[in-house]
Each structure stands twice: as structure tokens, then as C-alpha cells.
Amino acid sequence: MSKNQVSRRQFLSYTLTGVGGFMAAGMLMPMVRFAIDPVLKANATGDFIPTKQKIADLTNEPVRVDYTFTQVDAWYESEVTSSAWVYKDDSGNVIALSPVCKHLGCTVDWNTDKANQNHFFCPCHYGLYTKDGSNVPGTPPLAPLDVFPFIEKDGFLYLGKAKPRKEA
Amino acid sequence: MKWIQEDMEMFVKAREYLDTVVIPLYPISFGEDVKQTANMTEFINLLTTQLERQFKGRLILLPGFTYFKKQDSDKLVNDLLQWENTLISEDFKHVFYVTSDSDWKLKEQELTGSLIWLPALPLELLDGKSRNTMIDDQVKQLLNLFVKRWHNEL
């Protein structure tokens, strides 16, 4: 007992360091949490919107998959239903294309133009896209259809935010 | 395109591609048919919004022609004809009116543009999901009408 004597000075400095440490941590923790908050959010599935489409049910024929999300216009919130064209390509990869025409934003349809079978067709100005979403030269659109990133969760398809492609 | 600044910026750049105007006709009444007219307005508003989404690049959806049911119908037709003339002088080729108010059906011949009359769905009885599907279905049928009209011009 006599060997491990703690002096009054030592005792006080230990206690002060301890209490000071707690106080510093109490101040810094919320700040750090604020700073890294965006990173934590992105890690959650939040950005992917669930659909009713089962991945196993997809064929190589594009189907319309609807999804609903909440859109906020200033103070006005509304439920908006949007859709995607989804199919499996020859090697079995899932492809999800945006139905928004790259010309002026109409909604394109699959296989509705009799003269051009198996194309995506825009009824507004007769824009055409091949099945993989590439625009057919000579028609108004100047870029391929946007592509949705997606994830599979419990067998269902979850769609992210459509992204433009680089190659024409 | 909607009558909002963002869309009109695009319109100025791509004017030659937009040759169609859609004018919803919204009745207002505070008499016995107050609920009916409100429902008509709500229904046509939802329907035309969805229609605009499909044909964003070819038509402009105007904010709507709003009138009181009590107003003299001949005067309303005259007002609408003035709208029409203004639009034609702005180089629009097609004018569509969309309404649930059947009174317009009687005046259809006097208008140059095409009148689309659809009976309003009882929106209060529908929940969000089935409402959307029903409106989607109705819009799908309208799409053909528009596409045919555009084709005839060629």
C-alpha cells in the first residue's frame, strides 16, 4: 500500500484530465456526427425505391415497372408514379431504362410503332431507340436513354436515380 | 410542358417542336352542384397533369380556363374562341380542350379546336392507388386520340 501512494497533486491532475476529457468528448461528438452525417445517410438503402417487380420474373421482353415516390414542390408534397422499362439481356443481366425521351422529355413506349418492331418509340416526334436504349441516328433524340442503377432485395427490384450514359 | 418558367426556357429553344396546346376547362359553382364542379375540376386537373407527362415534348398544358357555371355560355364560347385565335396566331396547330362539364358538348361545333369530354370519376370513393391506375387508363386512351390527330396532319 505504501508503495502505490497517490499524492494529492497527482490525484487532482488525474481527476481534472478525466473530467476535461469527458467535457471535450461531449462537445466534439455531436460536431463529428454532424460532419459525417451525409456519409452515413448515403450508406443506407434510402436512395433506392422499391418496386413490385420480382427479378426472377423478368424476361428478355421489356416490361413497364411502376414505382412511386414523394415529390416535393416547395411546400406541396405529392405522390408521383414513374416507370422504367426493365428486361434481361442475352447474358441475363438486368437492364432498367428510363422512359423519358432524350429529345424533349415525352414518355417512350416499347414496340408501339408498327414500322419499327422491337424499338422504343417516342410518339411526339417519332424518336426511336434500339432495345439497349441507343438512339437511332436520323431521329430527333441525340442521346441514348438514361439507365437506372438498381439493387436486388428479397428478390424484388429496387431502382435508384436514372443516370445519363456517355457513349452515343 | 407546363406553364412554368423552367419548361418555358426549354420551349423557347425548341419552339418548332411544340405545336399543340391543351386547355383544361374548369367549372366553378357554389350552388347545388358545388361538389360536382369541384370534383370535375379535380379530376381534369389530375388527368391533364398525367397527359402532360406523357407528351411533354409536344404539347403545352395551359393553367386552364376557369369559369362560373352561371356565366352566359355564348359569352364563354366567344372568350374561348379568342383564346383559340391568339394561339393560332402564335403558330400552334392543334388546340385541345379537356373537360368533364357536359355543357361544352353542346357548343362543340362552334369551337375550332377538339373538345374532349370525359365523365369525372368519383374521386372521393377511390384510394390513391386505384385512383392513379384509373386515371392512367383513361390517359392511355387519350394518347391514341392525340397521336391520330398528329398523324392526320402529315
Boltz contact constraints between the chains, C-beta under 6 A:
constraints:
  - contact:
      token1: [A, 81]
      token2: [B, 132]
      max_distance: 6.0
  - contact:
      token1: [A, 103]
      token2: [B, 57]
      max_distance: 6.0
  - contact:
      token1: [A, 104]
      token2: [B, 14]
      max_distance: 6.0
  - contact:
      token1: [A, 104]
      token2: [B, 17]
      max_distance: 6.0
  - contact:
      token1: [A, 104]
      token2: [B, 57]
      max_distance: 6.0
  - contact:
      token1: [A, 105]
      token2: [B, 56]
      max_distance: 6.0
  - contact:
      token1: [A, 105]
      token2: [B, 57]
      max_distance: 6.0
  - contact:
      token1: [A, 106]
      token2: [B, 55]
      max_distance: 6.0
  - contact:
      token1: [A, 106]
      token2: [B, 56]
      max_distance: 6.0
  - contact:
      token1: [A, 106]
      token2: [B, 57]
      max_distance: 6.0
  - contact:
      token1: [A, 107]
      token2: [B, 54]
      max_distance: 6.0
  - contact:
      token1: [A, 123]
      token2: [B, 147]
      max_distance: 6.0
  - contact:
      token1: [A, 124]
      token2: [B, 55]
      max_distance: 6.0
  - contact:
      token1: [A, 124]
      token2: [B, 57]
      max_distance: 6.0
  - contact:
      token1: [A, 124]
      token2: [B, 58]
      max_distance: 6.0
  - contact:
      token1: [A, 125]
      token2: [B, 17]
      max_distance: 6.0
